Amino acid sequence: MYAQPNLMPWVKAVHDDVPNLKIYDAHVHVGLRDPAGLLATAEEAVDALEQVDSRALVFALKEPAGYREANARVLELVDAHPDRFRALCRLDPADDPLAEAQRCLDRGAVGLKLHPRGEGFAMEDQRLDDVLALADERRLPIMIHAGVGAPEIGPQTLERAEQFRGARFIFAHCAIGAFEHVVPHADDHPNIYFDTSWWNPADVWAVFRMVAPGKILYASDIPFASPAFAIMLTARLAIQAGLSAEQIRGVMGGQLARLVACEEPLDLGPVPSSDEPLAAELERLYVTLISAAEPMLRGEDPGQGLELAKAAAQAPTGPHAEVIECVSALLDLNDRQAEPDPLRASRTPGFDLIQAAAVAARTPLATSPSLDAVRELAEAG
């Protein structure tokens, strides 16, 4: 999946920094009919997660024909890989949502997935009342798509969280589409959480600096990103933000495991007070790389940002030379990515390596992998 094997030294470095890390991914899709054009087979998801030794919550991508068969396929995947997956049941309020939720929960699903924008409904839709009451009664996690373009999802979901306090509402994608409406109120709602499935490190960083660690859940968003990149993004930013090993273990899977088991959530303390400013040479390199990554998400050429980043990473000196050398090695790997990922061809080849290079530049407090290990991959590629 994407260039995941090239990022495995960075996954190992995370484990070196955080002993006894057990990864549990809150956000994995499978499906082959989503109009967005980013698709994933069950076999690909299994393989990608096995490579990083991660469990995951899995649910269907958008299915124009409805979710009964899609949910059934997801439950079959869980049956085939019970040590790897737990299922969320994706619901459309227009298609008997309570009956579908009960059917899937009886078959072993552990929570629900709602995509207001994808299915064209509001969180205040009365057709959800019985479903949310069921989630309240059973203390179920509910994954809420909260991407760009629907800010009203934030206030409406907060109202639902107040009404149904037993349910656990998870804002996907750092609640980026409703960030300003939700994040300032996070402490006022004990049953809301945020997953980290988003491409821009600045947004994930803001969550770590504004939300208590116990409310943050690691997530990859397969097929929109690889698990290796997502682990690197979330864990390294957590280290940079000053979280302890115990807090990071909670973010990367410990808290989600408790929510899935309908147990009391972990209290992982407040937002850390430390906030070391980023060195100027790293900030410049980081911002330049993000400017290159953004068009690559749309399948476009990275533009001059990539050339400027390469120039900035040449012959580094000073206290952060090792970090910049690792960034340079990732850029060398990117130069070898010529073919698009078959089911995700709308991404420019190598976009995840550019994102990873940006994360590396942004997180000097985290351990970088052996430069030899990164270069060996570049040479082998």
C-alpha positions as CSV (number, residue, x, y, z in Angstrom):
1,M,0.0,0.0,0.0
2,Y,1.6,3.2,-1.3
3,A,5.3,3.1,-0.3
4,Q,4.7,1.6,3.2
5,P,7.8,-0.8,3.1
6,N,10.0,2.3,2.7
7,L,8.7,3.7,6.0
8,M,9.2,0.6,8.2
9,P,12.5,2.0,9.7
10,W,10.4,4.9,11.0
11,V,7.9,2.5,12.5
12,K,10.7,0.7,14.3
13,A,12.0,4.0,15.6
14,V,8.6,4.7,17.1
15,H,8.7,1.4,18.9
16,D,12.2,2.2,20.2
17,D,10.9,5.5,21.6
18,V,7.7,4.0,23.2
19,P,8.3,0.5,24.6
20,N,5.4,-2.0,24.8
21,L,3.4,-0.1,22.2
22,K,0.3,-2.0,21.0
23,I,-1.2,-0.3,18.0
24,Y,-5.0,-0.2,17.5
25,D,-6.2,1.8,14.5
26,A,-9.5,3.6,14.8
27,H,-10.2,4.1,11.1
28,V,-9.8,1.6,8.3
29,H,-12.0,1.4,5.2
30,V,-12.5,-1.4,2.7
31,G,-14.5,-1.3,-0.5
32,L,-14.2,-1.0,-4.3
33,R,-17.1,1.3,-5.3
34,D,-16.5,4.6,-3.6
35,P,-16.9,7.4,-6.1
36,A,-13.9,9.2,-4.6
37,G,-11.7,6.7,-6.4
38,L,-9.5,5.7,-3.5
39,L,-10.2,2.0,-2.9
40,A,-8.9,-0.9,-0.8
41,T,-9.5,-4.6,-0.9
42,A,-9.8,-6.6,2.3
43,E,-6.6,-8.4,1.4
44,E,-4.7,-5.1,1.1
45,A,-5.9,-3.9,4.4
46,V,-4.9,-7.1,6.1
47,D,-1.5,-7.0,4.6
48,A,-0.8,-3.4,5.4
49,L,-1.9,-3.8,9.0
50,E,0.1,-7.0,9.5
51,Q,3.3,-5.3,8.3
52,V,3.0,-2.8,11.2
53,D,1.4,-5.3,13.7
54,S,-1.8,-3.3,14.2
55,R,-5.3,-4.1,15.1
56,A,-8.1,-2.0,13.6
57,L,-11.7,-0.9,13.5
58,V,-12.9,-1.6,10.0
59,F,-15.9,-0.3,8.1
60,A,-17.2,0.1,4.5
61,L,-16.3,2.8,2.1
62,K,-19.2,4.5,0.4
63,E,-21.5,2.1,-1.3
64,P,-23.9,3.7,-3.7
65,A,-26.2,0.6,-3.5
66,G,-26.5,0.7,0.3
67,Y,-24.7,-0.9,3.2
68,R,-26.4,-4.2,4.1
69,E,-24.2,-6.3,1.8
70,A,-21.2,-4.1,2.5
71,N,-21.6,-4.4,6.3
72,A,-22.0,-8.2,5.8
73,R,-18.7,-8.3,3.9
74,V,-17.0,-6.4,6.7
75,L,-18.3,-8.8,9.3
76,E,-17.0,-11.7,7.3
77,L,-13.6,-10.1,7.2
78,V,-13.7,-9.8,11.0
79,D,-14.7,-13.5,11.2
80,A,-11.7,-14.4,9.1
81,H,-9.3,-12.2,11.0
82,P,-10.6,-11.9,14.6
83,D,-7.2,-11.0,16.1
84,R,-6.8,-8.2,13.6
85,F,-10.2,-6.5,13.2
86,R,-13.4,-5.3,14.9
87,A,-16.3,-4.0,12.8
88,L,-18.2,-0.7,12.8
89,C,-21.6,-0.9,11.1
90,R,-22.1,1.9,8.6
91,L,-25.6,3.3,8.6
92,D,-27.8,5.4,6.2
93,P,-30.7,7.0,8.1
94,A,-32.8,6.5,5.0
95,D,-32.5,2.7,5.1
96,D,-33.9,1.4,8.4
97,P,-30.9,2.3,10.4
98,L,-32.0,0.7,13.7
99,A,-32.7,-2.7,12.2
100,E,-29.4,-2.6,10.4
101,A,-27.5,-1.6,13.6
102,Q,-29.2,-4.3,15.6
103,R,-28.4,-6.9,12.9
104,C,-24.8,-6.0,12.7
105,L,-24.3,-5.7,16.5
106,D,-25.9,-9.2,16.9
107,R,-23.3,-10.4,14.4
108,G,-20.4,-9.0,16.3
109,A,-20.0,-5.3,15.3
110,V,-18.7,-3.2,18.2
111,G,-19.9,0.3,17.1
112,L,-21.4,2.5,14.4
113,K,-20.1,4.6,11.5
114,L,-22.1,7.7,10.3
115,H,-21.1,9.8,7.3
116,P,-23.5,12.8,7.2
117,R,-22.0,14.3,4.1
118,G,-21.7,11.0,2.3
119,E,-25.3,10.0,2.9
120,G,-26.7,13.5,2.9
121,F,-28.1,13.9,6.4
122,A,-27.6,16.0,9.5
123,M,-26.7,14.7,12.9
124,E,-29.9,16.3,14.2
125,D,-31.9,14.0,11.9
126,Q,-34.7,12.4,14.0
127,R,-34.2,9.1,12.1
128,L,-31.1,8.7,14.2
129,D,-32.8,9.0,17.5
130,D,-33.4,5.3,18.1
131,V,-29.9,4.4,16.9
132,L,-28.2,6.9,19.2
133,A,-30.4,5.7,22.1
134,L,-29.2,2.2,21.4
135,A,-25.6,3.4,21.4
136,D,-26.2,5.3,24.6
137,E,-27.6,2.2,26.3
138,R,-24.7,-0.1,25.1
139,R,-21.9,2.6,25.5
140,L,-20.9,2.1,21.8
141,P,-18.3,4.1,19.9
142,I,-19.8,6.0,17.0
143,M,-17.4,7.2,14.3
144,I,-18.6,10.5,12.8
145,H,-17.0,11.7,9.5
146,A,-16.0,15.3,10.2
147,G,-13.9,16.3,7.1
148,V,-13.9,19.5,5.1
149,G,-17.2,21.0,4.0
150,A,-19.7,20.4,6.7
151,P,-19.0,22.6,9.8
152,E,-22.5,22.1,11.1
153,I,-21.6,18.5,12.0
154,G,-19.6,19.8,15.0
155,P,-22.3,21.7,17.0
156,Q,-24.9,19.1,16.1
157,T,-22.8,16.2,17.3
158,L,-22.0,18.1,20.5
159,E,-25.7,18.4,21.1
160,R,-26.1,14.7,20.5
161,A,-23.2,13.9,22.9
162,E,-25.0,15.9,25.6
163,Q,-28.2,14.1,24.9
164,F,-26.7,10.6,24.7
165,R,-24.0,10.6,27.3
166,G,-23.4,6.8,27.3
167,A,-22.4,6.8,23.6
168,R,-18.8,7.6,22.7
169,F,-18.7,10.0,19.7
170,I,-15.4,10.0,17.7
171,F,-14.8,12.9,15.4
172,A,-12.8,11.6,12.4
173,H,-10.0,13.5,10.8
174,C,-9.2,15.7,13.8
175,A,-12.7,17.2,13.3
176,I,-11.0,19.3,10.8
177,G,-14.3,20.4,9.1
178,A,-15.6,21.7,12.4
179,F,-12.4,22.2,14.3
180,E,-13.2,25.7,15.7
181,H,-16.8,24.6,16.7
182,V,-15.6,21.5,18.6
183,V,-12.1,21.6,19.9
184,P,-12.6,24.5,22.3
185,H,-15.5,22.5,23.9
186,A,-13.7,19.2,24.2
187,D,-13.3,19.4,28.0
188,D,-17.0,20.1,28.4
189,H,-18.0,16.8,26.8
190,P,-16.5,13.7,28.4
191,N,-17.8,11.3,25.7
192,I,-16.2,12.9,22.6
193,Y,-13.0,11.9,21.0
194,F,-10.8,12.8,18.0
195,D,-9.1,10.5,15.6
196,T,-5.9,11.5,13.9
197,S,-6.7,10.3,10.4
198,W,-5.6,13.4,8.5
199,W,-2.9,14.3,6.0
200,N,-1.6,17.7,7.4
201,P,0.7,17.5,10.4
202,A,-0.2,21.0,11.5
203,D,-3.8,19.9,12.3
204,V,-2.7,16.8,14.2
205,W,-0.2,19.0,16.1
206,A,-3.0,21.4,17.0
207,V,-5.1,18.5,18.4
208,F,-2.2,17.4,20.6
209,R,-1.7,20.9,21.9
210,M,-5.4,21.7,22.5
211,V,-7.0,18.4,23.5
212,A,-6.3,16.1,26.5
213,P,-4.4,12.9,25.4
214,G,-7.2,10.6,26.6
215,K,-9.5,12.0,23.9
216,I,-7.1,11.4,21.0
217,L,-7.2,8.1,19.0
218,Y,-4.6,7.0,16.5
219,A,-6.1,6.3,13.0
220,S,-4.7,5.7,9.6
221,D,-7.7,6.1,7.2
222,I,-6.8,3.3,4.8
223,P,-7.0,3.7,1.8
224,F,-6.3,7.4,2.1
225,A,-3.0,6.7,3.8
226,S,-0.8,3.8,4.8
227,P,-0.6,2.6,8.4
228,A,3.1,3.2,8.5
229,F,2.8,6.8,7.6
230,A,-0.1,7.3,10.1
231,I,2.0,5.7,12.9
232,M,4.9,8.0,12.1
233,L,2.6,11.0,12.0
234,T,0.7,10.4,15.2
235,A,3.4,9.0,17.4
236,R,6.2,11.4,16.4
237,L,4.0,14.4,16.9
238,A,2.9,13.0,20.3
239,I,6.5,12.8,21.3
240,Q,7.2,16.3,20.0
241,A,4.2,17.6,22.0
242,G,5.7,16.2,25.2
243,L,3.4,13.2,25.8
244,S,4.8,10.5,28.1
245,A,5.2,6.9,27.0
246,E,2.1,6.0,29.0
247,Q,0.1,8.7,27.3
248,I,1.3,7.7,23.9
249,R,0.4,4.1,24.5
250,G,-3.1,5.3,25.3
251,V,-3.3,7.4,22.1
252,M,-1.9,4.7,19.9
253,G,-4.4,2.0,21.0
254,G,-4.9,1.7,24.7
255,Q,-7.8,4.1,24.9
256,L,-9.5,2.6,21.8
257,A,-9.3,-0.9,23.2
258,R,-11.2,0.3,26.3
259,L,-13.9,2.1,24.2
260,V,-14.4,-1.0,22.1
261,A,-14.8,-3.1,25.3
262,C,-17.3,-0.6,26.6
263,E,-15.1,0.0,29.6
264,E,-14.4,3.3,31.5
265,P,-11.9,5.4,29.5
266,L,-8.4,5.9,30.6
267,D,-7.6,9.2,32.4
268,L,-4.3,10.3,30.6
269,G,-4.1,13.7,32.2
270,P,-4.2,17.2,30.7
271,V,-2.5,18.6,27.7
272,P,1.3,18.7,28.3
273,S,2.6,22.2,29.1
274,S,5.9,21.9,27.3
275,D,6.0,23.3,23.8
276,E,9.6,23.6,22.4
277,P,9.7,25.9,19.3
278,L,10.9,24.3,16.1
279,A,14.3,25.3,14.9
280,A,14.2,27.8,12.0
281,E,16.0,25.5,9.5
282,L,13.5,22.6,10.3
283,E,10.5,24.9,10.2
284,R,11.5,26.2,6.7
285,L,12.1,22.6,5.5
286,Y,8.8,21.4,7.0
287,V,6.6,24.1,5.5
288,T,8.3,23.7,2.1
289,L,7.6,19.9,2.1
290,I,3.9,20.4,3.1
291,S,3.6,22.9,0.1
292,A,4.8,20.0,-2.1
293,A,2.6,17.3,-0.5
294,E,-0.7,19.2,-0.9
295,P,-1.0,19.1,-4.7
296,M,0.3,15.5,-4.7
297,L,-2.9,14.5,-2.7
298,R,-4.8,15.6,-5.8
299,G,-2.6,13.7,-8.2
300,E,-0.7,16.8,-9.4
301,D,2.9,17.7,-9.7
302,P,4.5,18.8,-6.5
303,G,5.8,22.0,-8.1
304,Q,8.8,24.0,-6.9
305,G,8.2,23.1,-3.3
306,L,9.9,19.7,-3.8
307,E,12.9,21.3,-5.5
308,L,13.3,23.9,-2.8
309,A,13.1,21.1,-0.1
310,K,15.8,19.1,-1.9
311,A,18.0,22.2,-1.9
312,A,17.4,22.8,1.7
313,A,18.3,19.2,2.7
314,Q,21.6,19.2,0.9
315,A,24.8,19.2,3.0
316,P,23.1,19.9,6.3
317,T,25.1,21.2,9.3
318,G,24.3,22.1,12.9
319,P,22.5,20.3,15.7
320,H,19.7,18.9,13.4
321,A,21.9,17.7,10.6
322,E,21.0,14.0,11.3
323,V,17.2,14.8,11.0
324,I,17.8,16.7,7.8
325,E,19.9,13.8,6.4
326,C,17.0,11.4,7.0
327,V,14.7,13.8,5.2
328,S,17.0,13.9,2.3
329,A,17.0,10.1,2.2
330,L,13.2,10.1,2.1
331,L,13.4,12.5,-0.8
332,D,15.7,10.1,-2.6
333,L,13.2,7.3,-2.1
334,N,10.5,9.6,-3.6
335,D,12.6,10.0,-6.7
336,R,12.2,6.3,-7.3
337,Q,8.4,6.2,-7.1
338,A,7.2,6.3,-10.7
339,E,4.1,4.1,-10.7
340,P,0.8,5.0,-9.0
341,D,-0.7,2.7,-6.5
342,P,-3.2,0.6,-8.6
343,L,-6.4,1.2,-6.6
344,R,-5.3,4.7,-5.5
345,A,-4.1,6.2,-8.7
346,S,-5.5,9.7,-7.9
347,R,-2.5,10.2,-5.6
348,T,0.8,11.3,-7.1
349,P,3.4,8.5,-6.6
350,G,5.5,9.2,-3.6
351,F,3.1,11.6,-1.9
352,D,3.3,9.6,1.3
353,L,7.1,9.8,1.3
354,I,7.0,13.6,1.0
355,Q,4.4,13.7,3.8
356,A,6.7,11.5,5.9
357,A,9.7,13.8,5.2
358,A,7.6,16.7,6.4
359,V,6.8,14.8,9.6
360,A,10.4,14.0,10.2
361,A,11.4,17.6,9.8
362,R,8.6,18.6,12.2
363,T,9.6,16.2,15.0
364,P,13.3,16.4,15.9
365,L,12.6,15.2,19.5
366,A,11.5,11.8,18.2
367,T,14.2,9.2,17.4
368,S,15.1,9.1,13.7
369,P,15.9,5.6,12.2
370,S,19.4,4.6,11.2
371,L,20.4,6.7,8.2
372,D,22.0,3.5,6.8
373,A,18.6,1.7,7.0
374,V,16.9,4.5,5.2
375,R,19.6,4.7,2.5
376,E,19.6,1.0,2.0
377,L,15.9,1.2,1.0
378,A,16.7,4.0,-1.4
379,E,19.5,2.1,-3.0
380,A,17.5,-1.1,-3.1
381,G,14.5,0.7,-4.8
